Amino acid sequence: MAENKVQFGLKNVHYATFTESGGVISYDAPIPIPGAVEISLEARGDMVEFYADDVLYYSASNNQGYDGTLNIAVIPESYAIDCLGEEKDPTAGVLIEKVTAKGKPFALMFEFDGDVKATRHVLYNCTASRPTVGSSTKTDSVEPGTSELTFVASARSTDDAVKTKTTGTTSPTVYNNWYTEVYSQNAVAVTSVDLLPTTVTLAVGAVQQLAATVLPANATNKGVLYSTSNATKATVSSTGLVTAVATGTATITVTTSDGGFTDTCAVTVS
């Protein structure tokens, strides 16, 4: 396939938080950030220059990643919780920002359109800064405001990878799965997932943390998604925290991002 001669636009922005344990990075399932307006990546790291004999004797590049800015329509609640460390009060339904808040690092995915085919990108190791908050009064012509997210994209500790992008020869499998899981070279595929406990009985208003174990232990993408069969009886958060809503039953299902393997927990609310 021919290469793009031009690029334009911005869409399909996603983030995927990750954890690192024992030298292995495990990415969660990518989550969309809708309403993307503009992204800017400024290279970090000045050129190393050494002068001797009155000339530039030695020079070398110094890749320290990028300083990034992303303008979007509205900051998603999930991003505020996952990447900024804000806390949601489940009773009042409010988001609380604390001085001790610590968000998780994340991969950032997005794409630029082209005259041939959209180019998809992933920044592997991003850390978010608190966004600027602001708005302005309405006038006779209402213009929606935007929110600005700032972040630093640096090298991944396991392999020094900063960024990857698709090309005209990227395989259809890799290209089509770009937003299903974070792309990684020499990936170890998931074979199964276990969810514990398998049954739970809760009083109305009580909570229970579920634990999903993705196998094998060295699987590249350990991201999972939780869902409930009946949100009127029990809900489940993106991290597997079940909240009992009303008397009845519900089935909580965990699904792996890689391979779509599932396991369930039966919840009874009394």
Steps between C-alpha positions, in 0.01 A plus 500: 500500500624850414601741775301811588612822338307717747340462840212685662236469769502330841269227624473173690688622806521226765691447823601176669634501855765248596683345793857371519600202712813289482618672186173428317263776388130412486270736310131527576242512223504829302226749588382766251548873559226654282498855366866529395583845359879527477815324619851641520820307579817698568821300506686490833880486515750748356768395255820408684785712359869498588744755361876452470771641272264791439249275318200284580699191595212269592119509493226252583125499534339475845155345487309575821156442352240773452311776678143450385186712491159362406199726452163325536138602537454373857726298731344152543421391854693175446816694405471721808478193723753274327769744385460794741415300812175680577253311720129454441258495791254227393226632730509868405626439147770767521868499398748603768852628428738455792850638548619141549346378174719274291391391155625201306737520203339421167551440130340755266370399158371718218501531123555757226315458172687496170445497128548120494428364848486632857824468696449363851735590786567378853705674769591225746571680828311821579451684827223759526510843660196666655300678229427870486141579599318787334203624303349830393162669502256447214450778248267536203697224327571195715837337435571180694822504699762227511700331774877467482679189621877516545723196535857378471570202273823321589671171424355174622733353762492146364624567147562878466210530251350849485261488204381272221295586192348304213631516144376409155620142554356444849312169509117518504491307829724750679324800341146381577584410862674831576226618738420156641835458674826694520732379225816331617771313311540130581175497696414206728136406442243460779368145548240539778367712786380405850262718703480471879287466695261305278194580713418799722211586730468868592263726688361800314767770488788261578804460274727211404832513317545229238842379387571390144811292428609499137710206383776440413672719757726652233215586260575826320153650528325426830225754444147398597149644479231446762127497426178422687194317373266715710613848604174552692613233748880530502754719320870445441778753451784485249720355776258223605336668800142371530234718663168348611211718380175315573370158603545242226775331300755597236791336323829685482713408198867574445628493141864513395600763245725245333306198377164581657524234773235527772415391854206590723392572855142447617379785722200475732372818664283445809 
